[in-house]
Amino acid sequence: MTLTHLLIVLPMLVLEVAAIVDVLRRDVDSGTKIGWVIADLCLPVVGALAWFLFGRRSKAVRRASA
């Protein structure tokens, strides 16, 4: 693996692991967790970015409006 590959793959791997760990640590129902983890694994960068942009806020928005 060249340095260029490492500079591309390593941040992607860190983003994936961070997203999955964050999903699993959040207080959401198990079906939602499974869905986000599957989305993250099937759509590697897009799934992780979607979680950080949309998934984390959904619980806070619902809690604030209740």
LORO-600512 format. One line per field, with one value per residue (C-alpha): residue in one letter; x, y, z. Coordinates in nm, 3 decimals, decimal comma. Layout:
<nunus>
code <- (A;...) .
px <- (X;...) .
py <- (Y;...) .
pz <- (Z;...) .
</nunus>
This chain:
<nunus>
code <- (M;T;L;T;H;L;L;I;V;L;P;M;L;V;L;E;V;A;A;I;V;D;V;L;R;R;D;V;D;S;G;T;K;I;G;W;V;I;A;D;L;C;L;P;V;V;G;A;L;A;W;F;L;F;G;R;R;S;K;A;V;R;R;A;S;A) .
px <- (0,000;0,146;0,135;-0,136;-0,360;-0,298;-0,388;-0,717;-0,814;-0,719;-0,952;-1,235;-1,177;-1,168;-1,494;-1,662;-1,554;-1,650;-1,996;-2,065;-1,944;-2,154;-2,464;-2,421;-2,369;-2,677;-3,008;-3,217;-3,425;-3,251;-3,420;-3,291;-2,942;-2,941;-3,061;-2,791;-2,516;-2,632;-2,647;-2,300;-2,157;-2,332;-2,261;-1,926;-1,860;-2,214;-2,367;-2,127;-2,176;-2,553;-2,540;-2,335;-2,547;-2,898;-2,906;-2,758;-2,993;-3,316;-3,329;-3,240;-3,502;-3,772;-3,673;-3,674;-4,015;-4,182) .
py <- (0,000;0,332;0,649;0,790;0,490;0,519;0,889;0,806;0,486;0,579;0,882;0,679;0,398;0,640;0,801;0,461;0,342;0,673;0,663;0,304;0,360;0,676;0,498;0,215;0,453;0,668;0,619;0,509;0,197;-0,114;-0,114;0,235;0,137;-0,165;0,047;0,309;0,049;-0,129;0,202;0,286;-0,048;-0,056;0,308;0,363;0,736;0,846;0,645;0,787;1,143;1,097;0,979;1,276;1,525;1,387;1,092;1,257;1,555;1,358;1,248;1,595;1,762;1,519;1,562;1,944;1,958;1,724) .
pz <- (0,000;-0,102;0,101;-0,125;-0,060;0,310;0,308;0,138;0,318;0,674;0,709;0,554;0,802;1,094;0,976;0,944;1,287;1,449;1,290;1,390;1,747;1,773;1,642;1,891;2,185;2,111;2,287;1,989;1,938;1,814;1,473;1,404;1,517;1,288;0,998;1,045;1,083;0,767;0,581;0,701;0,595;0,257;0,170;0,338;0,324;0,239;0,524;0,782;0,660;0,659;1,021;1,134;0,936;0,988;1,229;1,535;1,516;1,476;1,841;1,977;1,757;1,871;2,238;2,211;2,047;2,299) .
</nunus>
